[in-house]
Amino acid sequence: QVHVVESGGGLVPPGASLRLSCKVSGGSFNQYTMAWFRQAPGKEREFVAGNRRSGDITYYSDAVKGRFTMSRVNDENAVYLQMNNLEHEDTAVYYCAANGRIMRSDLRQASKYNYWGRGTQVTVSS
């Protein structure tokens, strides 16, 4: 049984930073493709960042590139999402997702991930 748990969300003003954490238990973490998605009210779930099991290349959506950084610590069975210079448009529930091998071309597709956390709310408001 694989469990994914996110933490670190909150209410912050525009321009602030937050760091989200995602801890995975069960399975072989260093074999997983890991990703962050987010879903704003009334919108579809969208890809934010992800990396394959080697963790050497991380992919980002255009909306967050240059502001968000995803990191992976295999010894901790964890990934992190450092979010800087937050904007109102970043308000959403952020989900961590995991799966075994995923082709690079499918990395951004939520349907390819079998294991999901319950999400953590990030609200950017002045």
BAMI-122010 format. One line per field, with one value per residue: x, y, z of N, C-alpha, C, CB in turn; residue in one letter. Coordinates in Angstrom, 1 decimal. Atoms other than C-alpha are relative to their C-alpha. Glycine has a CB too. Layout:
<nodes>
n.xx = [X, ...]
n.yy = [Y, ...]
n.zz = [Z, ...]
ca.xx = [X, ...]
ca.yy = [Y, ...]
ca.zz = [Z, ...]
c.xx = [X, ...]
c.yy = [Y, ...]
c.zz = [Z, ...]
cb.xx = [X, ...]
cb.yy = [Y, ...]
cb.zz = [Z, ...]
nuse = [A, ...]
</nodes>
This chain:
<nodes>
n.xx = [0.9, -0.8, 0.7, -0.6, 0.6, -0.5, 0.1, -0.7, 0.8, 0.4, 0.5, -1.1, 0.2, -0.7, -1.4, -0.5, -0.5, 0.5, -0.6, 0.9, -0.7, 0.8, -0.7, 0.6, -0.3, 0.4, -0.6, -1.4, 0.1, -1.0, 0.4, 1.2, 0.1, 0.8, 0.4, 0.9, 1.1, 0.8, 1.3, 0.7, 1.4, 0.6, -0.9, -0.5, -1.3, -1.0, -1.3, -0.8, -1.4, -0.1, -1.2, 0.0, -0.6, -1.4, 0.0, -1.0, 0.6, 1.4, 0.8, 0.9, 0.9, -0.4, 0.5, -0.8, -1.5, -0.7, 0.5, 0.1, -1.0, 0.4, -1.2, 0.3, -1.0, 0.4, -0.2, 1.1, 1.3, 0.8, -0.3, 0.3, 0.3, -0.3, 0.8, -0.4, 0.7, 1.4, 1.0, 1.4, 0.4, -0.6, 1.0, 0.5, -0.3, -1.2, 0.0, -1.2, 0.3, -1.1, 0.3, -1.2, -0.6, 0.9, -0.7, -0.2, 1.1, 1.2, -0.3, 0.9, 1.4, 0.4, 0.5, -1.1, -0.4, 0.9, 0.0, 0.2, 0.4, 1.3, -0.1, -0.2, 0.5, -0.8, 0.8, -0.8, 1.0, -0.4]
n.yy = [-1.2, -1.2, -1.1, -1.3, -1.1, -1.3, -1.0, -1.3, -1.1, -1.1, -1.3, -0.9, -1.1, 0.1, -0.2, 0.8, 1.4, 1.2, 1.3, 1.1, 1.3, 1.2, 1.2, 1.2, 1.3, 1.2, 0.1, -0.3, -1.4, -0.4, 0.5, -0.7, -1.3, -0.9, -1.2, -0.9, -0.6, -0.9, -0.2, -1.2, 0.2, -0.1, 0.3, 1.3, 0.2, -0.3, 0.4, -1.0, 0.4, 1.4, 0.7, 1.4, 0.6, -0.4, -1.3, -0.9, -1.0, -0.4, -0.8, -1.0, -0.7, -1.4, -0.9, 0.0, 0.1, -1.1, -0.4, 1.2, 1.0, 1.3, 0.7, 1.4, 0.6, 1.4, 0.5, -0.4, 0.3, -1.3, -1.1, -1.4, -1.0, -1.3, -1.0, -1.4, -1.0, 0.5, -0.9, 0.4, 1.1, 1.3, 0.5, 1.3, 1.2, 0.6, 1.5, 0.8, 1.3, 1.0, 1.2, 0.7, -0.6, -0.7, -0.5, -1.4, -0.6, 0.1, -0.5, -1.1, 0.4, 0.4, 1.3, 1.0, 0.1, 0.9, -0.3, -1.4, -0.5, -0.6, -1.4, -1.0, -1.2, -1.2, -1.2, -1.3, -1.1, -1.1]
n.zz = [0.0, 0.1, -0.6, 0.4, -0.9, 0.2, -1.0, 0.2, 0.6, -0.9, 0.5, 0.1, 0.9, 1.3, -0.1, -1.0, 0.3, -0.8, 0.4, -0.2, -0.2, 0.3, -0.5, 0.6, -0.7, 0.8, 1.3, 0.2, 0.3, 0.9, 1.3, 0.4, 0.5, -0.9, 0.6, -0.7, 0.8, -0.8, 0.5, -0.5, 0.1, 1.3, 1.1, 0.0, -0.6, 1.0, -0.4, -0.5, 0.1, -0.2, 0.5, 0.1, -1.1, -0.2, -0.6, 0.5, 0.8, -0.5, 1.0, -0.6, 0.8, 0.3, -1.0, -1.2, 0.3, -0.5, -1.4, -0.8, 0.1, -0.5, -0.4, -0.3, -1.0, 0.0, -1.4, -0.8, 0.7, 0.0, 1.0, -0.5, 1.0, -0.4, 0.8, -0.3, 0.7, 0.3, 0.6, -0.2, 0.9, -0.5, -1.0, 0.4, -0.8, 0.6, -0.2, 0.4, 0.7, 0.2, 0.8, 0.5, 1.2, 0.9, 1.2, -0.2, 0.8, -0.8, -1.3, -0.3, 0.0, -1.4, 0.1, 0.0, -1.4, -0.8, -1.4, -0.2, -1.3, -0.1, 0.4, -1.0, 0.5, 0.1, 0.3, 0.1, -0.1, -0.8]
ca.xx = [0.0, 1.4, 0.5, 1.2, 0.8, 1.3, 1.9, 3.0, 0.1, -1.3, -2.5, 0.2, 0.3, 1.4, 5.2, 5.6, 7.1, 5.9, 7.5, 5.3, 6.4, 5.3, 6.2, 5.6, 5.4, 5.2, 6.7, 10.1, 10.3, 13.5, 11.7, 8.8, 8.1, 6.9, 5.0, 3.1, -0.3, -2.7, -6.4, -8.1, -11.8, -13.8, -10.7, -9.1, -6.2, -3.0, 0.6, 3.0, 6.3, 7.6, 10.7, 11.3, 12.9, 16.5, 15.5, 18.1, 15.8, 12.7, 10.0, 7.9, 4.8, 5.3, 3.2, 5.6, 9.0, 11.5, 9.5, 9.0, 11.6, 10.9, 13.5, 13.7, 15.4, 15.3, 16.7, 13.7, 11.1, 10.1, 9.8, 9.5, 8.1, 9.7, 7.3, 8.7, 7.1, 3.6, 0.8, -3.0, -3.2, -1.2, -4.2, -5.2, -5.2, -1.7, -1.5, 1.5, 1.4, 3.5, 3.7, 6.1, 7.8, 6.1, 7.3, 8.7, 6.0, 3.3, 4.8, 2.3, -0.8, -2.6, -4.2, -0.8, -0.4, -1.9, -1.0, -2.2, -2.3, -5.3, -3.9, -2.8, -4.5, -2.4, -4.1, -2.4, -4.3, -3.6]
ca.yy = [0.0, 3.3, 6.4, 10.0, 12.9, 16.5, 19.4, 23.0, 24.9, 28.1, 31.7, 34.1, 37.5, 38.0, 37.8, 35.5, 32.0, 28.6, 25.2, 22.2, 18.7, 15.3, 12.1, 8.7, 5.4, 2.0, 0.8, 1.7, 5.5, 5.7, 3.9, 6.4, 9.2, 12.1, 15.1, 18.1, 19.1, 21.8, 22.4, 25.8, 26.1, 25.5, 24.5, 21.2, 19.7, 20.9, 19.8, 21.9, 20.0, 16.5, 14.3, 10.8, 8.3, 9.4, 12.9, 14.5, 16.4, 18.3, 19.6, 22.6, 24.2, 27.5, 29.1, 28.3, 28.0, 30.3, 30.7, 27.1, 24.5, 20.8, 18.8, 15.1, 13.4, 9.7, 9.0, 10.8, 9.3, 12.9, 15.6, 19.3, 22.2, 25.5, 28.3, 31.8, 35.0, 33.6, 35.2, 35.2, 32.8, 30.2, 29.8, 26.1, 22.8, 21.3, 17.5, 15.2, 12.2, 9.1, 6.2, 3.7, 4.3, 6.9, 7.9, 11.4, 12.3, 11.3, 13.0, 15.9, 13.8, 13.3, 10.1, 8.4, 8.6, 5.9, 7.3, 10.6, 12.6, 14.4, 17.8, 20.9, 24.3, 27.3, 30.6, 33.8, 36.8, 40.3]
ca.zz = [0.0, -1.1, 0.9, -0.3, 2.2, 1.4, 3.8, 4.0, 2.4, 3.8, 3.3, 2.1, 0.4, -3.2, -3.5, -0.6, -0.5, 0.6, 0.7, 0.2, 1.3, 0.1, 1.9, 0.4, 2.3, 0.8, -2.4, -3.8, -3.7, -5.7, -8.6, -8.7, -11.0, -8.8, -9.7, -8.3, -9.8, -8.7, -9.1, -8.7, -8.2, -11.4, -13.3, -14.3, -12.5, -14.1, -14.0, -12.0, -11.9, -12.1, -12.4, -13.2, -10.9, -11.5, -10.5, -12.7, -14.9, -13.5, -15.8, -15.0, -16.4, -18.1, -15.4, -12.7, -14.4, -12.8, -9.6, -8.4, -7.7, -7.2, -5.3, -4.5, -1.5, -2.0, 1.5, 2.9, 0.5, -0.1, -2.7, -2.0, -3.9, -3.2, -4.4, -4.6, -5.7, -5.4, -7.4, -7.0, -9.9, -7.9, -5.5, -5.7, -4.0, -4.6, -5.0, -5.0, -7.3, -7.7, -10.1, -11.4, -14.7, -16.8, -20.3, -20.4, -23.0, -20.4, -17.4, -17.5, -17.6, -14.3, -15.6, -15.7, -11.9, -9.6, -6.2, -5.0, -1.8, -0.5, -1.3, 0.6, 0.1, -1.1, -1.0, -2.2, -1.2, 0.0]
c.xx = [0.9, -0.8, 0.8, -0.7, 0.8, -0.2, 0.6, -0.8, -0.3, -0.5, 1.2, -0.4, 0.7, 1.5, 0.7, 0.5, -0.6, 0.8, -0.9, 0.9, -0.9, 0.8, -0.8, 0.4, -0.5, 0.6, 1.4, 0.1, 1.0, -0.3, -1.2, 0.3, -0.9, -0.3, -0.9, -1.1, -0.8, -1.4, -0.7, -1.5, -0.6, 1.0, 0.5, 1.3, 1.1, 1.4, 0.8, 1.5, 0.1, 1.4, -0.1, 0.9, 1.5, 0.1, 0.9, -0.5, -1.4, -0.6, -1.0, -1.0, 0.5, -0.5, 0.8, 1.5, 0.7, -0.4, -0.1, 1.2, -0.4, 1.4, -0.4, 1.1, -0.4, 0.2, -1.1, -1.4, -0.9, 0.4, -0.5, -0.3, 0.2, -0.7, 0.4, -0.9, -1.4, -0.9, -1.4, -0.3, 0.6, -1.0, -0.6, 0.3, 1.2, 0.0, 1.4, -0.4, 1.2, -0.5, 1.3, 0.5, -1.1, 0.9, 0.1, -1.1, -1.3, 0.1, -1.0, -1.4, -0.4, -0.5, 1.0, 0.5, -1.0, -0.1, 0.0, -0.2, -1.3, 0.1, 0.3, -0.4, 1.1, -0.9, 0.9, -1.0, 0.6, -1.1]
c.yy = [1.2, 1.2, 1.3, 1.1, 1.3, 0.9, 1.3, 1.1, 1.1, 1.2, 0.9, 1.2, -0.2, 0.3, -0.8, -1.3, -1.0, -1.2, -1.1, -1.3, -1.1, -1.2, -1.2, -1.2, -1.1, 0.0, 0.4, 1.4, 0.3, -0.5, 0.9, 1.2, 0.8, 1.3, 0.8, 0.4, 1.0, 0.1, 1.2, -0.2, 0.3, -0.3, -1.5, -0.1, 0.2, -0.4, 1.2, -0.3, -1.5, -0.4, -1.5, -0.6, 0.4, 1.4, 1.0, 1.1, 0.3, 0.8, 0.8, 0.5, 1.4, 1.0, 0.2, 0.0, 1.3, 0.5, -1.2, -0.9, -1.3, -0.7, -1.4, -0.5, -1.5, -0.6, 0.3, -0.5, 1.2, 0.8, 1.3, 0.9, 1.4, 1.0, 1.4, 1.0, -0.4, 1.1, -0.5, -1.2, -1.4, -0.6, -1.3, -1.0, -0.7, -1.5, -0.5, -1.3, -0.8, -1.1, -0.6, 0.7, 0.7, 0.6, 1.5, 0.8, 0.0, 0.7, 1.1, -0.4, -0.6, -1.5, -1.1, -0.4, -0.8, 0.4, 1.5, 0.3, 0.7, 1.5, 0.9, 1.4, 1.1, 1.1, 1.2, 1.1, 1.2, 0.4]
c.zz = [0.0, 0.6, -0.4, 0.9, -0.3, 1.2, -0.4, -0.7, 1.0, -0.7, 0.0, -0.9, -1.3, 0.3, 1.1, -0.5, 0.9, -0.4, 0.3, 0.1, -0.4, 0.4, -0.5, 0.9, -0.8, -1.3, 0.0, -0.5, -1.1, -1.5, -0.5, -0.8, 0.9, -0.7, 1.0, -1.1, 0.9, -0.7, 0.7, -0.2, -1.4, -1.1, 0.1, 0.8, -1.0, 0.6, 0.4, -0.3, 0.2, -0.4, 0.1, 1.1, 0.3, 0.6, -0.6, -0.8, 0.6, -1.1, 0.7, -1.1, -0.3, 1.0, 1.2, -0.2, 0.4, 1.4, 0.9, -0.2, 0.7, 0.4, 0.5, 0.9, 0.2, 1.4, 0.9, -0.5, -0.2, -1.2, 0.6, -1.2, 0.6, -0.9, 0.4, -0.9, -0.4, -0.5, 0.3, -0.8, 0.5, 1.1, -0.5, 1.1, -0.7, 0.4, -0.4, -0.6, -0.2, -0.9, -0.3, -1.3, -0.9, -1.1, 0.2, -0.7, 0.8, 1.4, 0.5, 0.1, 1.3, -0.1, 0.1, 1.4, 0.8, 1.4, 0.2, 1.5, 0.0, -0.3, 1.2, -0.7, 0.0, -0.4, 0.0, -0.1, 0.9, 1.0]
cb.xx = [-1.0, 0.4, -0.2, -0.2, 0.2, -0.7, 0.6, 1.1, -1.3, 1.2, -1.2, 1.3, 0.4, -0.6, 0.2, -1.0, 1.6, -1.5, 1.4, -1.0, 0.5, -0.3, 0.0, 0.5, -0.6, -1.5, -0.8, 0.7, 0.3, 1.3, -0.4, -0.8, -0.6, 0.9, -0.8, 0.7, -1.0, 0.6, -0.9, 0.5, -0.7, -0.5, 1.3, 0.1, 0.1, 0.0, 0.7, -0.2, 0.9, -1.0, 1.2, 0.5, -0.1, 0.7, 0.2, 1.0, -0.1, 0.1, -0.7, 0.8, -1.5, -0.6, -1.4, -0.3, 0.2, -0.1, -1.4, -1.4, 1.4, -0.8, 0.8, -0.1, 0.0, 0.8, 1.3, 0.0, -0.7, 0.3, -0.7, 1.1, -1.4, 1.5, -1.5, 1.5, 0.8, -0.6, 0.2, -0.9, 0.5, 1.3, -1.0, 0.6, -1.2, 1.2, -1.1, 0.9, -0.7, 0.5, -0.8, -0.2, 0.7, -0.7, -0.6, 1.3, -0.2, -0.4, 1.4, 0.2, -0.2, -1.1, -0.8, 1.1, 0.3, 0.4, 1.3, -1.3, 1.1, -0.6, -1.1, 1.4, -1.2, 1.2, -1.2, 0.9, -1.3, 0.3]
cb.yy = [0.0, 0.3, -0.1, 0.3, -0.5, 0.7, -0.6, -0.3, -0.6, 0.4, 0.5, -0.7, 1.3, 1.0, 1.5, -0.2, -0.1, -0.2, -0.2, -0.2, -0.2, 0.0, 0.0, -0.2, 0.1, -0.1, 0.8, -1.0, 0.8, -0.4, -1.4, 0.3, -0.1, 0.2, -0.3, 1.2, -1.2, 1.3, -1.2, 1.3, 1.0, 1.4, 0.9, -0.5, -1.4, 1.5, -0.7, 0.3, 0.8, -0.7, 0.5, -0.5, -1.5, 0.0, -0.1, -0.8, -0.4, 0.7, -1.0, 1.2, 0.0, 0.4, -0.4, -1.1, -0.2, 1.1, 0.6, -0.7, 0.5, -0.8, 0.7, -0.9, 0.8, -0.8, 0.5, 1.5, -1.1, 0.7, -0.3, 0.5, -0.1, 0.3, -0.3, 0.2, 0.5, -0.6, 0.0, 1.2, 0.3, 0.2, 1.0, -0.4, -1.0, 0.7, -0.7, -0.2, 0.3, -0.5, 0.4, -1.5, -1.1, 1.2, -0.4, 0.4, -0.6, -1.4, 0.7, 1.1, -1.1, 0.9, -0.2, 0.5, 1.3, -1.4, -0.6, 0.5, 0.9, -0.1, 0.5, 0.0, 0.4, -0.2, 0.2, -0.1, -0.4, 1.2]
cb.zz = [1.2, -1.5, 1.5, -1.5, 1.4, -1.2, 1.4, -0.9, -0.6, 0.9, 0.7, -0.5, 0.7, -1.0, 0.3, 1.2, 0.1, -0.2, 0.7, -1.2, 1.5, -1.6, 1.6, -1.5, 1.5, -0.1, -0.9, -1.0, 1.2, 0.4, 0.1, 1.2, -1.5, 1.3, -1.3, 0.6, -0.5, 0.2, 0.2, -0.8, 1.0, -0.2, 0.1, -1.5, 0.7, -0.3, -1.2, 1.4, 1.0, -0.8, 0.9, -1.4, -0.1, -1.4, 1.4, -0.7, -1.5, 1.3, -1.0, 0.5, 0.6, -1.4, 0.4, 0.9, -1.5, -0.9, -0.1, -0.3, 0.6, -0.9, 1.1, -1.3, 1.3, -1.0, 0.5, 0.2, 0.8, 1.2, -1.4, 0.9, -0.6, 0.1, 0.2, -0.3, -1.3, 1.3, -1.5, -0.3, -1.4, 0.6, 0.3, -1.3, 0.3, 0.4, -0.8, 1.3, -1.3, 1.4, -1.3, -0.3, -0.8, 0.7, -1.3, -0.7, -1.3, 0.2, 0.1, -0.9, -1.2, 0.5, -1.3, -0.8, 0.7, -0.1, 0.7, -0.7, 0.6, 1.4, -0.8, 0.5, 0.7, -1.0, 1.0, -1.3, 0.6, -0.9]
nuse = [Q, V, H, V, V, E, S, G, G, G, L, V, P, P, G, A, S, L, R, L, S, C, K, V, S, G, G, S, F, N, Q, Y, T, M, A, W, F, R, Q, A, P, G, K, E, R, E, F, V, A, G, N, R, R, S, G, D, I, T, Y, Y, S, D, A, V, K, G, R, F, T, M, S, R, V, N, D, E, N, A, V, Y, L, Q, M, N, N, L, E, H, E, D, T, A, V, Y, Y, C, A, A, N, G, R, I, M, R, S, D, L, R, Q, A, S, K, Y, N, Y, W, G, R, G, T, Q, V, T, V, S, S]
</nodes>
